[in-house]
Amino acid sequence: MTRTLEIRPDIDDGIDRKVLTQLRARFLQINQGRLLRAVEALSTRQQLVLKLLPLLLHVNHPLLPGYVSASTPAGLSGFEPDDESLAEVQRLTRSFVYKPRRGQGAAPLHGLFLMGSLGTVAQAEQSDMDLWLCHAPNLTAQQLQDLRKKCDQLESWAATQGAEVHVFLVDPQRFTQGAREAQLTSDDCGTTQHYLLLDEFYRTAIWLGGRTPIWWLVPVYEEPRYQDYCRTLLSKRFVRAEDVLDLGHLARIPPEEFIGAGMWQLYKGIESPYKSALKLLLTEVYASEHPKVECLALRFKQAVFEGRLDLDELDPYIVVYRRLEEYLSARGDLERLELIRRCLYLKVNKKISRPPTRGRAKSWQRLLLERLTAEWGWHARQLSVLDSRSQWKVRQVAAERRVLVNELTYSYRFLSQFARSAQAGSSLNNRDLNVLGRRLYAAFERKAGKVEFINPGIAPDLAEDTLTLVQYPSPEAPNEYLWALFNGSVGAQEWGDFTPLKRSRELIELLAWCHRNGVIDSSTRLSLHPGASDLTEYELSNLIGSLQQTFPLPLKAVEEAALLRASVPGQVLLLVNVGVDPLRQHSQMNVHMTTGRTDALGYSGVRENLVLTLDQVVLNSWNELQVSRYDGQDALLDCLRDLLNSLPAGGPQPKVVVRCYCRNRAQPIAERVEELLRDLLEIYADGRQSRYLVQVRQHYHVLQLTPGQVSHTALGDLPALLAHLGAEQALYSPLRLDRHALEGDDLALILPMGRPQCIQVFYRLHETSGEAELTLLDENNALWRRRLPFRDEQSLLTPLQRFLQSLLYRRNAMLPLDGSDNQPPLEILYYQLLPAAPLRAQRLERRPAPESQVSHPFYDVQAIVEPGDGRQRHVTLYCNHREFSELEYGRELYRAVAQHILAQRAGGERYPCYITDLDLSAVLAGQQAQTVHYLRYKNELEDALNAALQQA
């Protein structure tokens, strides 16, 4: 197209109305060209919609689409329908007769404009029509409501014609003041992008009827004094007010808008990076020019004033591309430039490596794209790869993802830096930037165990028809195996010659990656070479099915509220014994075991642990899919510990699914792990510090369920367990038992009985051996156990009762008398453990406390222990108030006391002696003493004293 003369109106020298008419004609010429291009690509019915909308808004007729009432605002400024439009309307309803609006006052509808990609190189069959309907500022609330209703009905009618229409009401007066009630495009992020939206409107909108923008008539160099210029045009009658509408100027764009626009495009770009990349980079270009931003609408206007009216070069997408090309070329950023070219090419979506449909001429879009790609130096193979994007699979997608993620990450860093340097980051912006940063982190950041998502809107389907899964020995480490996934069907001797799609140390990590990225779907045929594993095709199929059922795709979008908090597990899949047969030796010998002991953690007479490995797959609240594997002796407990530690204190619990598909006892194994986990989650949700005892084989594990600090202690045998349970507790700590723990042992009845503020004594008589066993749970639920000679219950229990009573007396003496301590007095309860009898299981029965009779065998033996040097302790004993001190007797202390006691007994009987009172106040100074401390010292002193009695 030949270039016409440049127009440079000067308001100070006076403006020629003919020049303004020329200018308006140029804009209308471009407008007409774009409108023809838009119509050309529409179906016949869609063309009808676009043709009739101005007329349907201009009139109210009961039989026409969109009619609400006779009082609904109608009348488009200066609009007169052509004969073709009137003929089309009369096809809709024969009774319609058009009556021109004369003498009805000013038309309330000022202008109708088409926004979006229609009429551009990127117009597609599914492109929707965003319409701005500018109206008079003086419409009442009722009139606006009726007008909105009319527009809604017109949208519904358009849908019946195959057109997706969105009509947005605009009050130009309020709009210029930055006020609007709703979004103004179907791709609008809100009111924070006033000027950027206006920039897009001025360079893309197609005028359909009514007044034209006065902005067209203001030269770019007059933009800073836009209002004065417009006022002069109107006051001196260079233009009539009823011919123009004013939506404002673009002299200055506040920096906050770049942040808002960038965040919006980044948010969209996480799922659809190609669609957002162009707008995202344009925002970067604008921000980099701040405060002197030459926005594209001004460039477009300057081109019209200069007479550069080539429709191709003024196409909104080409204008954007040229500006981005200029910016990136100046920076030498060729990789990003190539990405932007790919984004534009894919947006236009004309596959120029393939010939056009037979009998059809090349479209103007295709011709334009051919010129551009030739200019870029793209060869046929490059075009063919892009045109086959719908068939892209893992390799192409992974390569493209790297570039796209780099682009999004760079944009985020640029945006954050701009917010700081321009001091435009309000507290709201900073919060939104942080949330956006978390979205990017969750979507793209790599970390150990996280399943990488490689297809953020790059290709529609990554599913492969045929795949081969192989386990093979690691070339680096002996006795270690790796898994690999190959495209196609690869034989056992062939796979070494091919490069796998993906390698992994663990099978579930590889399968989770396949599922998350849609590489395996219901139609994929999978060949298996299990290597040294016990994996079967049955198990493999079920593992994939479990992943698909537990984590259905597509994943639900992450709510902003979730990103304001740390991520927490939402859905957990525990897979037990993946590729492992827990009874492999029996399977190899084809032996089926029968046993009454079926607990998966203590199976058969030898108490085998059938839970050998666990693979945990977690989808958290940020939509991150994470995989972790546990094997070895403590696999189950380590897995449960880590899972509990990942849960928020007092927060919602995840949904947990446990599955097992190994060759032997799969269902009971899964049920056993699920039962154990259910117990732990129930206790942990209570939020109180507690303990849980579980037995695996002959070993015991105590889980310390402190919120956020769950730990477990492995104990090799029963004595180790007793020592652990006897450790002091800073606070009362309840102990729950797994239902199979300590099966048949007295402790299975005793340990669940623990109560706060209570000392509980349990005794069991072994009359045949002449012994009794005393077990005590103190006020903090610490355990003490002692085996003693047995004569009768009175002599067994009374010394302990007297000792505990003196202990309570000492403790109460330390408490304030005004009741400010609020601690209830400790209670002492006694239980006898009765052995199993015919028709009766082993059980506990409550017993009264023994009466504390002061009789000859039970005279007072008091001890006072004081700290010495290092770990030494100094002991002073009192027998019926007579003092025996180390100062006097030294190492002979216990022998002297024993001789004294024997002298008091008739016949010198050597039955045991018991400590009836103990003072540890000096030893435990500054510590919170509990009963188990005293009982430990009591044991040591009594052992030493009774040994001396036997030797005296």
Sequence and secondary structure as in RCSB ss.txt:
>XXXX:A:sequence
MTRTLEIRPDIDDGIDRKVLTQLRARFLQINQGRLLRAVEALSTRQQLVLKLLPLLLHVNHPLLPGYVSASTPAG
LSGFEPDDESLAEVQRLTRSFVYKPRRGQGAAPLHGLFLMGSLGTVAQAEQSDMDLWLCHAPNLTAQQLQDLRKK
CDQLESWAATQGAEVHVFLVDPQRFTQGAREAQLTSDDCGTTQHYLLLDEFYRTAIWLGGRTPIWWLVPVYEEPR
YQDYCRTLLSKRFVRAEDVLDLGHLARIPPEEFIGAGMWQLYKGIESPYKSALKLLLTEVYASEHPKVECLALRF
KQAVFEGRLDLDELDPYIVVYRRLEEYLSARGDLERLELIRRCLYLKVNKKISRPPTRGRAKSWQRLLLERLTAE
WGWHARQLSVLDSRSQWKVRQVAAERRVLVNELTYSYRFLSQFARSAQAGSSLNNRDLNVLGRRLYAAFERKAGK
VEFINPGIAPDLAEDTLTLVQYPSPEAPNEYLWALFNGSVGAQEWGDFTPLKRSRELIELLAWCHRNGVIDSSTR
LSLHPGASDLTEYELSNLIGSLQQTFPLPLKAVEEAALLRASVPGQVLLLVNVGVDPLRQHSQMNVHMTTGRTDA
LGYSGVRENLVLTLDQVVLNSWNELQVSRYDGQDALLDCLRDLLNSLPAGGPQPKVVVRCYCRNRAQPIAERVEE
LLRDLLEIYADGRQSRYLVQVRQHYHVLQLTPGQVSHTALGDLPALLAHLGAEQALYSPLRLDRHALEGDDLALI
LPMGRPQCIQVFYRLHETSGEAELTLLDENNALWRRRLPFRDEQSLLTPLQRFLQSLLYRRNAMLPLDGSDNQPP
LEILYYQLLPAAPLRAQRLERRPAPESQVSHPFYDVQAIVEPGDGRQRHVTLYCNHREFSELEYGRELYRAVAQH
ILAQRAGGERYPCYITDLDLSAVLAGQQAQTVHYLRYKNELEDALNAALQQA
>XXXX:A:secstr
          TTT   HHHHHHHHHHHHHHHHHHHHHHHHTS HHHHHHHHHHHHHHH   TTSTT   TTS   
BTT    HHHHHHHHHH TT       SS S SEEEEEEESSTTSTT  TT  EEEEEEE TT  HHHHHHHHHH
HHHHHHHHHHTT  EEEEEE HHHHHTT  SS SSTT   GGGHHHHHHHHHHH EEEEE EEGGGGS GGGGGG
HHHHHHHHHHTTSS GGGEE     S   HHHHHHHHHHHHHHHTT HHHHHHHHHHHHHHHHHTTS   HHHHH
HHHHHHT   TTTTSHHHHHHHHHHHHHHHHT HHHHHHHHHHHHHHHT  TTS   TT    HHHHHHHHHHHH
HT  HHHHHHHHTGGG  HHHHHHHHHHHHHHHHHHHHHHHHHHHHTT   HHHHHHHHHHHHHHHHHH   TTB
     SSS S    SEEEEEEEE SSSTT EEEEEEES   TTTGGGS  SEEESSHHHHHHHHHHTTSS TT E
EEEE TTS   HHHHHHHHHHHHHHS SS     HHHHTS   EEEEEEEESTT  TTHHHHHTT     S   T
TSBTTTTB    EEEEEEEETT  EEEEEEESTTHHHHHHHHHHHTS TTS   EEEEEE  SSSHHHHHHHHHH
HHHHHHHHHHT S EEEEEEETTEEEEEEE TT  EEEEE SHHHHHHHHTS  SS   EEE TTTTTTSTHHHH
GGG  TTEEEEEEEEETTTTEEEEEEE TT  EEEEEEE S HHHHHHHHHHHHHHHHHHHHHTS TTSTT    
 EEEEEEEE  BTTB  EEEEE        GGG  EEEEEEE STT EEEEEEETTEEEEHHHHGGGHHHHHHHH
HHHHSGGG        EEE TTTTTTS   HHHHHHHHHHHHHHHHHHHHH 
